[in-house]
Amino acid sequence: MTRKERAQKAVDALKAEYPDALCSLQYRDPLQLLIATRLSAQCTDARVNQVTPALFARFPTLEAFCEATPEEVGELIHSCGLYKTKARDICAMCRMLRDEFGGVVPDTIEALTKLPGVGRKTANLIVGDIFGKPAVVTDTHCIRICGKLGLSSGKNPLQVERQLREVLPPEESSAFCHRLVLHGRAVCTARAPRCEACCMRTFCQTYLASKEESA
């Protein structure tokens, strides 16, 4: 079986297991998703969703964030961790959006990664979820599970992204990554993967290799 064939099997299996492939971050517009994704670094989506309602109520527009100080933003995102850096990035990001992008969240990875605090993972999420473009969000779940499946190798996010773009159907890649997050939380956990309950065990290279070793 080729990597591309295995990738299609993974897409189909996860689609059947998790038909609703939605981002777990709560947002109402592109700016809110951009900010929520920045807050999610080294923090759970559940915690971010607890923090953002008050944050977006206090700063409901791009201009409101532009006028805010990092200290004001930091007070509202304190529980997300690394709050000083995140607050500084959010304020600077919003000012760059206003000054260099006409107040509009851009729709390309190249433009998005020019924003303070925005890496390829965040940029891929935005172009995939907001603009419907092919995207590969290489978070820890994606890197771990795709490595086990034999779809990618290594742990460098950019390298894994490139490897997955070679084998995933472009129109499925964004939803596939969301489903990997759901699967990584429910079944293929980092500490204790429940392989016998996995919908991909029949073609997972790691699982098949372990069965051969124990045979």
C-alpha positions in Angstrom: 0.0 0.0 0.0 1.4 3.4 -1.0 1.4 6.4 1.4 -1.2 8.1 -0.7 -3.5 5.0 -0.5 -3.0 4.8 3.2 -3.8 8.5 3.5 -7.0 8.0 1.7 -7.9 5.2 4.0 -7.2 7.4 7.0 -9.3 10.2 5.5 -12.3 7.8 5.0 -12.0 6.1 8.4 -11.8 9.4 10.3 -14.7 10.9 8.3 -16.9 7.9 9.2 -15.8 8.1 12.9 -16.0 11.9 13.3 -18.4 13.3 10.6 -18.5 16.7 12.1 -15.0 18.1 11.6 -15.2 21.4 13.4 -12.6 23.6 15.1 -13.2 23.4 18.8 -12.3 27.0 19.3 -15.3 29.3 19.5 -15.3 32.4 17.4 -17.6 34.7 15.4 -15.3 36.2 12.8 -11.8 35.7 11.3 -10.1 38.1 13.8 -11.6 36.2 16.8 -10.3 32.9 15.4 -6.9 34.4 14.8 -6.7 35.6 18.4 -8.2 32.5 19.9 -5.6 30.4 18.0 -2.8 32.5 19.3 -4.1 32.0 22.9 -4.3 28.2 22.3 -0.5 27.8 22.2 0.5 25.6 25.1 -3.0 25.9 26.4 -6.2 23.8 26.0 -9.0 24.9 23.6 -11.4 24.5 26.5 -9.5 27.0 28.6 -9.3 29.4 25.6 -13.1 29.1 25.2 -13.5 30.1 28.8 -11.4 33.2 28.4 -12.4 34.6 25.0 -16.1 35.7 25.8 -14.9 38.3 28.3 -12.0 39.2 26.1 -14.1 39.8 23.0 -16.8 41.6 25.1 -14.1 44.0 26.4 -12.5 44.4 22.9 -15.3 43.8 20.4 -13.5 45.2 17.3 -10.1 45.4 15.7 -9.9 49.1 16.6 -10.6 48.3 20.2 -7.7 45.8 20.3 -5.5 48.4 18.5 -6.2 50.9 21.3 -5.6 48.4 24.1 -2.4 48.0 26.0 -0.7 44.6 26.4 -1.4 45.0 30.2 -5.1 45.4 29.7 -5.3 42.3 27.4 -3.0 40.4 29.7 -5.4 40.8 32.6 -8.1 39.0 30.7 -6.0 36.1 29.3 -3.8 35.5 32.4 -5.0 31.9 32.8 -4.0 30.9 29.3 -0.3 30.9 30.2 2.5 32.9 28.6 0.0 35.7 28.9 2.5 38.6 28.6 3.9 37.4 25.3 0.5 36.5 24.0 -1.0 39.9 25.0 1.9 41.7 23.3 1.5 39.7 20.1 -2.3 40.2 20.0 -1.9 44.0 20.3 0.9 44.1 17.7 -1.0 41.8 15.4 -4.1 43.9 15.4 -2.1 47.1 14.7 -0.4 45.5 11.8 -3.8 44.3 10.4 -5.0 47.8 10.7 -1.9 49.5 9.3 -0.7 47.1 6.6 -3.7 44.9 5.7 -6.6 47.4 5.6 -8.1 45.9 8.8 -8.8 42.6 7.0 -7.4 39.2 8.0 -5.3 38.0 5.0 -6.1 34.8 3.2 -2.6 33.4 2.5 -0.1 31.7 4.7 2.6 34.0 3.5 0.8 37.1 4.6 -0.5 35.6 7.8 2.9 34.5 9.0 4.1 38.2 8.8 1.8 38.9 11.7 3.4 38.9 15.2 3.0 35.6 16.9 1.5 33.8 13.9 3.3 30.7 12.7 2.4 28.2 10.0 0.1 26.2 12.3 -2.1 29.2 13.0 -1.9 30.4 9.4 -3.0 27.0 8.1 -5.9 27.0 10.5 -7.1 30.4 9.3 -6.8 29.7 5.5 -8.5 26.3 6.0 -11.4 27.2 8.3 -12.1 30.8 7.2 -11.2 30.8 3.5 -11.7 27.1 2.6 -8.3 26.6 1.1 -6.2 23.4 1.4 -4.5 23.5 4.7 -2.5 21.2 6.9 -2.4 22.1 10.6 0.5 20.1 12.0 -0.2 20.2 15.7 1.0 17.6 18.2 -1.9 15.2 17.5 -1.3 15.4 13.7 2.5 14.8 14.0 2.1 11.9 16.4 -0.7 10.1 14.7 0.5 10.6 11.1 3.9 9.3 12.2 2.2 6.2 13.7 0.2 5.6 10.5 3.3 5.9 8.3 2.0 9.0 6.5 4.9 11.2 7.7 8.2 10.9 9.5 10.0 13.2 11.9 8.6 15.8 14.3 9.4 19.0 12.4 6.0 20.7 11.8 7.0 22.2 8.4 8.5 18.9 7.2 5.4 17.0 8.3 3.2 19.5 6.6 5.0 19.1 3.3 4.9 15.3 3.5 1.2 15.4 4.2 0.4 17.8 1.4 2.0 15.2 -1.0 -0.4 12.5 0.0 -3.7 14.1 1.3 -6.5 15.1 -1.0 -6.3 18.9 -0.9 -10.1 19.3 -0.4 -9.9 16.9 2.6 -6.8 18.1 4.4 -8.2 20.8 6.7 -11.1 18.6 8.0 -8.6 15.6 8.3 -6.5 17.6 10.7 -9.5 18.6 12.8 -10.5 14.9 13.0 -7.0 14.0 14.0 -7.3 16.3 17.0 -10.6 14.5 18.0 -9.1 11.1 17.5 -5.9 12.1 19.4 -8.0 13.1 22.4 -10.4 10.2 22.4 -8.4 7.2 21.2 -4.8 7.7 20.1 -3.7 9.5 23.1 0.0 10.2 23.7 0.2 8.4 27.0 -2.1 5.4 26.5 -3.3 4.9 22.9 -6.3 2.5 22.7 -5.2 0.7 19.6 -7.9 -2.0 19.8 -10.6 0.7 19.6 -8.9 2.6 16.7 -10.7 2.9 13.4 -7.4 2.9 11.6 -5.7 -0.1 13.2 -6.0 -2.3 10.1 -3.6 -0.1 8.2 -1.6 1.7 10.9 2.0 0.8 10.5 2.8 1.1 14.2 -0.1 -1.2 15.2 0.6 -3.8 12.5 4.3 -3.9 13.4 3.4 -4.4 17.1 1.1 -7.3 16.2 3.9 -8.9 14.1 6.3 -8.6 17.0 3.9 -10.3 19.5 3.0 -13.0 17.1 
